[in-house]
Structures are given as structure tokens and as C-alpha cells.
């Protein structure tokens, strides 16, 4: 049902992940301390293509509410993130768009958020090769691992129904049209800083797939 809502363009999904092997260079202590909130800012600002979202006739006013789940940072960092997003309104105003509120929610009380958590967890499971983990004694995969893999395959099939040949481990192409960052129903973003280098020692030995970290704070966008 969740994917039917995505296909009907009532819900858009954006997942950002980062490969551990890409190590950022020249970060200040302040940037390191605020790494999560900084990454989340760019995720909110760029992954959804908000500035391309006003497709209303005559560019009527579009308002957004951001519902953020479980931000694992201090109150000061949370407030800094919210203030940065409200400042982003100055750029959005050119398209008659405004972020009107930013609130935190309890995902246990939001069915949509819970569905998002399942997809996010499934992607984390696959991108980190947890589907390949075997019991040291039996040399076999556990029933739980097999069940999670089956769930991932169902989710992946639904994604591919939306976009054929979808690759979960790379950034989704905008197909030559930057406005598709907003228009696409489902997208992945492999975040790589311009100021980083690739460290082979951080890749998984004997595997061509680098370990990845999932985004730990999904969100809901409410558009009016």
C-alpha cells in the first residue's frame, strides 16, 4: 500500500547514504562536531529538489512543513539546523515557496514514518552486505537474515516497478532534467563530499562494495 501511494505520487521517498571509504579532508573541529546536522541540512535542501516543487498554475504559494524524526544531536545543533532551513526560505521565495514550520515527531505515532523506517532499514541491510552474514559454527545464514533478504527483494521489486533497472547503491540520475530531483517519486543519493579522498583500507576485504551508513533520521514533508 505504501508503494501504491508512491506510484500515485502522493508520497516521495529520498534516501541518502555515504560510503565510509570516502574520508572528508580539512574539516574544522566545528564542522566535525556538527557533521550530522550539516549533512542533514544538505539532505533537506537538495535531495528533494524543493526549489523545483512549485508546479502550481501561475506559481501560487506553496508551503512546506518538515516533520523530523529522532535527530541524534544536541538542542543547539537542532536549532542551528532549523535556523539554516528557515534561512533557505530566501532562496525558495524566488519560486513562491516557503518552509513554514519544522517540528520533531515520534515515529511510533506516524504510520507513514514507520513505513519509511522499514525501507530505510532494508536499504541499510543490503548496502552493508548484512544479507551475506553467516553463522560461524554452521556456515549458514540465519532464518532472520533470510527473512530480511526476502523483504528487501519485495521492496526492490516495487522500486523497479517505478524505475526499471534501479541501482540502490548509486545516486539516481536526473535523466538530464534537474527538475526531476523533485518530480521523481523515489530517489537515492550517494553523498560524496567534494573535499574527500578514497581510502581503500576502509573497504571490506575481498568485496567490491564499500560499507555504507544509512541516514538515521527520516522525515515527512507536508506540502500545501
Secondary structure, 3 states (H helix, E strand, C coil): CHHHHHHCCCCCEEEEEEECCEEECCCCHHHHHCHHHHHHHHHHHHHCCHHHCCCCHHHCCEEEEEEEECCCCCHHHHHHHHHHHHHCHHHHHHHCEEEEEEEEECHHHCHHHHHHHHHHHHHHHHHCCHHHCCCCCCCCCCHHHHHHHHHHHHHHHHHHHHCCCCCCCCCCCCCCCCCHHHHCCEEEEECCCCCEEECHHHCCCCCCCCCEEECCCCEEEEEC
